[in-house]
Amino acid sequence: MDLIIGQVLPYLAVVVFIGGVTWRIWRWMIPRIVHNIALSPFPGSWSAAIVWMLWQLATFWNLLKFDRSLWLGAWFMHIPLFLMLGGHITAFYTLGLQFHLAAPGIITPKLSLNMSDWIGTVLGIIFLLALVYLLGRRLVNEQTRAISSASDYVHLLLLIAIAVLGNLMRLFPEYHLGYAPVREYLAGLFLFNPQPLPEHAIFITKYTLVMVLMIIFPFSKLMHSFGFFWERWIVNRPFAEPARGLPGARLQLRK
């Protein structure tokens, strides 16, 4: 098990994830956009376009305007997810001392560890509740249920399982796993010198589910996280309104 899950599967998951995402983006870039389909009002510059895209990313503006019930679940699922991804990276790298390193004169190492645990726990609970809400919405809302496929439920259940295991490790001390053994294991993978998996059943289960999610990610609707930027670039890029009449036409007055 240690060989398959701890050494083979991680590299396979990374290769499939990066290769699959690259392939999907390349496929999006192939079609030629014959007509300009930027939506009015057009940003006047690239900086304005980027600010507008970031605003839409941060607020889920389109969902907020057109489907408040979906926005409620989507925003409270995605934002904690992005924060937790960043938190996992910084916490494992610094062993939970990221806040102390950011403000050493104000935050002690012990307080930094406590803050890392508290923030991670709160975000994990919000993330789980939002997932359960989105699953319930698919089951209860007739219109949403009619357009839902089996893969939609699989993705939600997979994310819920990962969130439940993560919250178990946070909320119950007997299931807790420190940063050090995980960092040692991950460092071995990055240096192509794999180390044994931490002997922790819940961590191994959660870790395996995350790798399964990475493998199916490029070939599923989960690619919308990358598709958002592509679609927003198409409809929100800078565009100058052409002059009235026939652009480029040369007119000659007859005497």
Order of alpha helices (4+ residues) and beta strands (2+ residues): alpha-alpha-alpha-alpha-alpha-alpha-alpha-alpha-alpha-alpha-alpha
